[in-house]
Each structure stands twice: as structure tokens, then as C-alpha cells.
Amino acid sequence: MDQRIINLYDEYTHKPLNRQEFLRRLTLLTGSTMAAMAVLPVLENNYAKAAITSDQELFTEYVNYPGVPNEMKAYVAKPKAEKKYAAVIVIHENRGLNAHIEDVARRAATAGYLAIAPNALAPLGKTFANEDEARAAFRDLKPEESLKNFIGAFEYLKTRKDFSGKAGCVGFCWGGAMANSLSVNIPDLKAAVAFYGRQPAAAEVSKIKAAVQLHYGALDEGVNAGIPAYEEALKANNITYELYMYEGAQHAFHNDTSPARYNEAAAKLAWQRTLEFFSKYLK
């Protein structure tokens, strides 16, 4: 697919570009309204086609915990055996908690973790008819409140009898940036994995106590612009980290519900590396 189309879609999903303007520009790039409509389903996420991980061998539930300005909600998945597990916080993209992220949580649970996937939009107290509405609602979130709400997930874990005391996180896009923020703000965090997430300020990196793993798509120019300064700060502060660049991969290459951007080889390798990283630092 024309890289200009991918870049336009990334602009639409990350910046205040309304759907009407997005479709107008997509039509110009593709040459006709009919061609634009043919391309659109390939660009947009299709959760019905997600690689759904079975929950038959897992225990799953939805939980609530204190948040600001209102209560947080989260999806939990873990093995059925009654024992203590290391925890993995799974942090969604800028669409809120959806079927894909719940599936990622089940993947972590299948690997032997207590996985919890909070919904950053829950404190708004609203339901959203579609992805466009959910994405737009992120403009109503206050960054300092969202950070508190994800830190609150770690406080919630401490109340569970099935939590071993060791916790890590993995985030994607908006969630990748949040994973980086949590590494700065939670001294007890053992491992933080960020997929194509924006980087913390270099001045904040000295606060990191966790081991950090970073995954980037080589074609994701906007996010990748912040890599050099982040890596320099990680090295300067002797932070344990791994950084992987996936050639030919787009932003959101791990999301198997996004046909135009999903890169199966990169996604599988990145997830394998993620589980190996968690096994090293959480178990």
C-alpha cells in the first residue's frame, strides 16, 4: 500500500483530523471515492478478525478499582490454578480497552501471568458507539489523571491474593508511552515493555529502576524521532534496556486487527522477545 496512505491514516488516528477531512484526502490519494472506500476496510481495525486467544484454560473477569475523577475498570485474565502470579499490566492504544487488547491480556495469561488491562476511558463514565468517538474522547483525559489511574492498577494488584509481588507492564502506541511513563514513576516496577510508544523526557530517565524493552517499526518516523535522545539517556544512566527496530514495519505493526499495518513476522518476534524479557525479570 502507498506509504502516503498509511501516513494519512496515522495522522487521522493520532491528531485532531476529523473523518470528513480524512476521507477527502484519502479520496485524493486513491483517485476516486470508490477506490477510497475499497481501501478503508484494510486501514481500519476489524476486531472480528483478531487472532482470538482461547480463554478455556484461563480465569477471566472484569474488576473495578479507585480512579480519578471516577472509578477505573479493567479486564483480568490469569491461569486457573490457584497460586500467586507475577503480574503484567497491558495498556491499550488510543481507543480504550477493546477486544484486541483483551486478547493480548489472554496471551500474557496463557504465558503464566496475572494480566490486567485497565480502560483509561472508564473514568469519563461514558460508552462510545465506535472507535472514532473513543479516540476523540482521549482529548478529554488529563495526562496526570491517566498516569495516576495506571499507577492505581499496581496498588489494586497489592490487594489480590493471587499476586506474587512482582509486576511489569506492556503498552502499545498511547499505551507504549504510558509504559515508559510508568517506568519513570513506579520504583517497584520490574520490567516495562513499550511498543512504538513516545519516549519520556531525557531528564526523567534517571528515575527508572525497571528493565526496559522497546519495539519500534522502522517506518514509524514520528515516534522514532525521539529514540536517539531516549537511548542516550538510558545509556548515560546505566539503565538496563533492549531496543529493537523492525525493518519494513509500520506503527501499530503488532495489532493483528489492522490489516494494512500488521506485520506478522515482526509482531510474533516482538511478542516472543517480550515474553522472554518478562520471564527474565518477573519470574
N, C-alpha and C positions, 0 to 999 in steps of 0.2 A: 504494500500500500504506500502511496505517496507520503513521504515524511511530513510534508506540509499539512496533510490532513490529520495525522497523528498529533502534530504540534498544535493545530487548531483545537482539537478535542481536549488536549491537556490544558490549553488556555481556558476553554469553556468550563472544565471541571475544577479549576483552581483559582480562577479570577472572576470578578463580577461581570461576566459576559452573559447576557440573557439569551434564552433559547432562540428567540426570533433572529437576533444578530448572528448567533452561531449557525443557524440553518441558512441564512442569507450568504454567509461567507463560505459555507460548505458547498452550496449550490454553485458559487463562482469557481471554486476549486475543481469540482467534479464536472462542470459544464452544463448541467441541467438539473431541474427539480427531481426528475425521475432517477437520475444517477445518484443524487444526494440521498434520496430515500432508500436506495438499494444499499448504500454504504452504511447508513445509520445503524442497522441492527448489528453490524460487525463491530462498530465502535462501542456501542452501549452494552453495559453488563447484562447478562442473561443468567439469573440465578437458577433457573430451571435446569440449566446445563452444567451446573457446578459439579465438580468431582466429589460427590457427597460421601463422606466417611461414615460408615455404619456406626450406630450407637448401641447395637445389640449387646456388646460386651462392656458397655460403659454405663455409669450412672450420670444422668444429666438433670439439671434443674435451673430455674430462674430464681435469683435472690435479690434482695434489696439491702442497701446499706446507706448510712448517712452521707448526704452530699450538700452542696451549696449551688443555688439557693434552695433546691429541693432534693428529694431522695434520689439516689442513684439506683439503677437496675443493671443486672449483669446475668450473663449465661454462664453456667458452670458445667464442666464435664470432667470426669475422672474415672479411673478403673473401678470396677465393682468391689474388689477386695477391700475389706475394712482394715486400713492401716494408714500411717502418716505418709504424705507425699510432698515432694518439693513442688512448688507452685510456679506456674507461668501465667503472667498477665498477657492476654492477647489484645492488642489495641488496633481498632479499625481505621479505615481510611476516612475521608471526609464525607461519609454518607451515613454514619451511625452504624449501630450493630445490625448486621444483615445475615442472610443465610450463608454467604461465603465465609464470613469471619467466624460464625458458629462452627462451620466445617473445619476451619483452621484450629479452633479450640479442641475439636474432637480429635484432630490429628495429634495434637500435643498430648491429649489424654491417652490416646492409643499408645503413645510412646512412654507412658508411665507417669504422667504428671497430673497434678490438680490444676486444671486450666480454668481461668476465669476471664471472661470477655465483657468488660463494662461498656455501657452505652453512654457516650458523652452527651447525647441529646436528651437523655431521660430527665434531667433537672428542669428542662423547659416545660415539662408537663403537657406535651402535645404529641399527637400522632401525625404522620406525614403520608400523603397519598402516593408519593412517588419519590424517586431519587433527586429530582430537581428541587423539590420542596425541602428534603432533608439536607441537601448540600447547601442550599440558601440559608438554612437555619444555623449553620456554623458561624455565620456573621453575628448571630445573637449571643454567642458564647463569649464569656470573658476569659481570656487565657489564664489568668491567675486562678479563677474558679475551676476551670477544667483541670489544671495541674493539681489543685487540692483534691479534686474528686478522684483522680487516678492514684494519688498518694493514699487516699482513703481506702482504695482496694487492698492495699497492703495492710492497713490497720484492720480491715474486715477479716483478712486471712488469719490474723492472730487470734481471732475468736473461734476459729474452726478447729475441731479435734483431729481432723484429717490432714492438717498442715504440719510439715516437718520443721518449719522454721527457716528453710532456705527458699528464696524466691528470685525469679528472673522475669524478664519481660521481652516481648517481641511485638514490634509495631510496623505498620505499613503506611507509607505516604504521610498523612496527618499523624497517624499512629507511630510512624518512624520518628518523626520529630518529637512526639511525646515520649517515646522510649529514650531518646537522647536526653530529654529534659529530666526524666526520672533518674537516669544515671547520675545526673548532677545533684539532684535533690534528695535522694534516698541513700544514706550512707550504708545501710544494711543490704542493699541490692547486690546480688552476687553476679548476675550476668544480664546484659542488655543487648538486644539484637534489633537493629534498625534497618528496614528495607526502604531504600530510596526516600529517606527522611531528611528534612533540613537539619542542619547542624547547630549545636549550641554556640553561644559566643565563646571565643577563644579564652576570654578572661574567666569563664566559668569552669573550664575543663579541669582545673586543679582540684575541684571538689569531687571528682569522680573516684569512687572506690571499687566499682564493679569492673569486671572484664567486659569489653565492648566488641561486638562484631557488627560489621557494616557491609551492606549489599547495595550495589548501585548498577543501574543499566547504563551502558556506555552512551546511549543516545539521549539520555535524560539531562540535557545541557543545563537547564535551570537549577535543578537540585545539585548537580555535580559541581557547579561553580564554587560552592562552599567547602569542597573537600580539602583543598590544599591547606587552608588555614586551620581546619579541624585536625587534620593529620599532624601538622606541625606542632599544634598544642598538645596532642596526645603523646607525641614523642618527647616533647620538652618536659612533660610532667610524669614521664615514665609510667603511663597508663598501659595496662595490658590490652591490646586490641588486635583485631584481624580486619582487614579491608579487602573486599573482593569487587572487581569490576567485571561485568558480563558483557562481552563484545556482542554487538548487534541487538542488545536488549533495550526495550523501551522503559519508561516509567511504568510502574504497575505490572512489571513482567511476571510477577508471581500470581496475579489474580486470574485464575482459570475461568472466570465468568466474563472476561473481557477479551473476545476473540482476536481483536486487532493488535492487542499489546501483550497478550500472554505468550511467554516463551517457555515451552515445556522443558527443554533441556536445562535452561538457566534456573527455572523455578525448582526443578527436582534437585539440582545440585545445591542450590542455596538452602533448601529445606534440609537436605542431608547434612550440610555444614552446620546449620542451626541446631539440629538435634545432637550432633557430636559436641558442639560447644556447650549446650546445656548439660549433657552427660558429664563433661569435664568439670564444670563449675557448680552444678546444682546437686549432683548425686554423690 
